[in-house]
Amino acid sequence: MKQTTTQIIAKEGWIWLGVFGFLTLFFLALEWNFAAFLFLVLLGSSLLSYYNPERIPDETGENLLLAPVDGVVKKIEKRDDACVVTIHSPLCMVGILRMPLEGLITLNETREGLRPLRIEKSVREGIYARGELGVQSRWGALLMRFSPVLFEENLYLYPKPDSKITQGARVGFFKHGHLEMVLPSSVSLKVCEGDTIKGGETLLGSFPL
């Protein structure tokens, strides 16, 4: 599998690494060791969060569905004629967002408004999506709905509508929130609730050939 990008660190993280690195050195120069230690911890956490590793899928095949991001499978349910998988992406995991399968981008939409922390948890984790990415694949339509918990800046979606994206390609960045994948009912899932997954590597499921 080709690398998703030539950057070791996702570009979204450079500003935070620069700020935390500068403040760490600044407080060390002042011999304020406790403050320097705190910002060193933040620097290390940012390095982990924005690290952009190369990922090799567990299995390969055009009908296979890969995990789009690192996280934990929180819920699997049937809704009408769809299968819905909800993934929690915590701060401590890699936030690179990858294409779960090859397809045509039909929707890329982000919304502004009240931050999710100001509304009910049930809404924050489901209905109240801050961004949506739609994909039309050979096996039907797929919709990914993103609900960042803390900051709107934790979500970036790059593909333009009508662009064809290959499986595993880097399509954005998503940290600390819930991702709801609305899948065709024909999908056969290979994961269970509570499973830890890795974007671009873990096999979520497959479609009949």
N, C-alpha and C positions, 0 to 999 in steps of 0.2 A: 504494500500500500504506500502511496506517495505521502509525503509530509503534508499536513494541512496548511502549513505556512512556514516561512523561513525564520520567523521570529520565535525565540525561545520563550520570551515573555509576551503575552498578549498586549497589543498597543493600548488597550484601555487601562492597563495598570502602570504605565510608565510614569504618569504624573504623581500617583500615590507613592511609588517607589522613590521618586526623586524627593518628594516632601519628607517622607519618613527617614530617608537616608540623610538628608541635610539636617533635620532636627536632631537625629542621633549624634552626628558629628558636632553639631552646635553645642548640645548639652554636655558632651564629653569634654569639649574645650573649656567649658565653664566649670567642669568637675562636678556637675549635678548628676551624679551617677544613677540615681533612682529614675529621674526623668529620661536619661539616656537609655536605660534598660527598658523602660516602657515602650519607647519609640523603636528600639531594636526588635522587640517582640512584634510590634505592628509591622515592621519591615519584613520580618520573617513570615508572618501570616500573609502579607500581601504577595510575597514571592510564591508561596504555595497556592494562593487563590488564583493568581494570574499566570501561573506556569502553563505553557502551551506544549504538551508532550506529543510526540508522534504516537498514534494509536494503530494497532494491527487488529482487525476484527477476529473474534473467536472462530467464526466461519465466514465463508464468502459465497455469494450467490445473488443473482438479481432479484430473487423473490424473498430475500431475507430482510428483516427489519432490525436495524441497530439502535442502541440507546443514543438519544440525541445529546445527553449531558450527564455528567457525574451526579449521582444522588442515590436516593432510596425510594423504592416503589412503595407508595403509601396506600394506594387503593386501586382495585381493579373491579370494574362494574360494566353491566350491559345497560345501554340506553337506546331504546327504540331499535334501529337497525345498525347500531354502532357498538364498538367496544371501547371503553374509556379507561386509560391508564394515567393515574396521577403520580407524579414524581416530585419528591422534595429535594431541592438542591441547597445544601447547607453552605455556610461560609467557608468551612474547612476543606471543601473539595474543589477540584478544577472546574472553572466556569465556562470553558470553551464550548460553544454550541455547534454541533455537527449535524449534517444532513442524515436522517435515518435511512433513507432509501432514495434512489434516483427518481427525479420527477420534475415537473414544471411548476414554478412558483405561480400561484393564482391569487395570493393575498399576502400583503405585508403591511400591517397596520399597527400603529401604537397610539395610545390615547393618553391625554393629560387630564389632570383633575386631582381630587383628594388622594392623599397617600393611603395605601391599603391599611395602615395601622389605625386609621381613624374610622374604620367601618367594622361591621361584625365579622368575626373569624370565619363563619360559614360562607359569607359572601367573598371574603378575601381569598379563600382557598378554592373557590369554584367559579361562581358567576362573574365576579369582578376581575376580568382579565385586563391587564395593562397593554398587552400586545398579542397579536395573532399572526401566525404564519401558516398559510394554506398551501398544500401541495397536491397536484394531480398526478397520480402514478398509474402504471399499467393495471394495478389491482384496485383502483378506486381513489377517492379523495381522502386526504389526511389533513387534520387541522391540529396545530399546536397552539395552546393558549397559555400565556405567561402572566404570572401574578407575583411580582417582586414584593417582598415583605417590608423592606426598609426604605430603599431609595429607588427612584425612577431610573437613576443612572446605572443601576445594576442590570439593565436590559438594553441590548443593542441587536437589531435585526438588519442584516445587510442586503440580502438578495432583492433584486427588482422584479416586479411582476412580469410574467412571460419569459423569464430566464430559466434555462434548464440547468439543474444542479446535480452533480454526481454524488453518489453515496459516500459519506464520510467527509465531504468537503466542509470547511469551516464556514458557517453562515451567520455567526454572531457571538454574543456573550451574554450569559445569564447567571446571576449569583443570588443566593439566599432568597428562595421563594418556591412557588409551586408551578410546575409545568403539567398541563393537562393535555394528553394526546387523545384525540378522537379518531379512532381507526375503523376501517371497514370491518364489518362483522365476520368476514371470511378469514381474518387473521387467526393464527394458532399461536398463542402466547407460550413462551418458554420460561417466563419468570413468574414469581409469586409475590404477594404482599410481604414487605419486609426485606426483600432482596436488595443488596447493594449493587449498583450498576456503574459502568464506566462509558462515557460518551465515545462513540466511534469504535467501540471494542466489544461490549456485551451484546449478545444476541437477545433481542426482546421477543421476537417471534418470526413467523414465516407465513407466506401466502401460497395457496395451491398453484402449482404450475399448470 
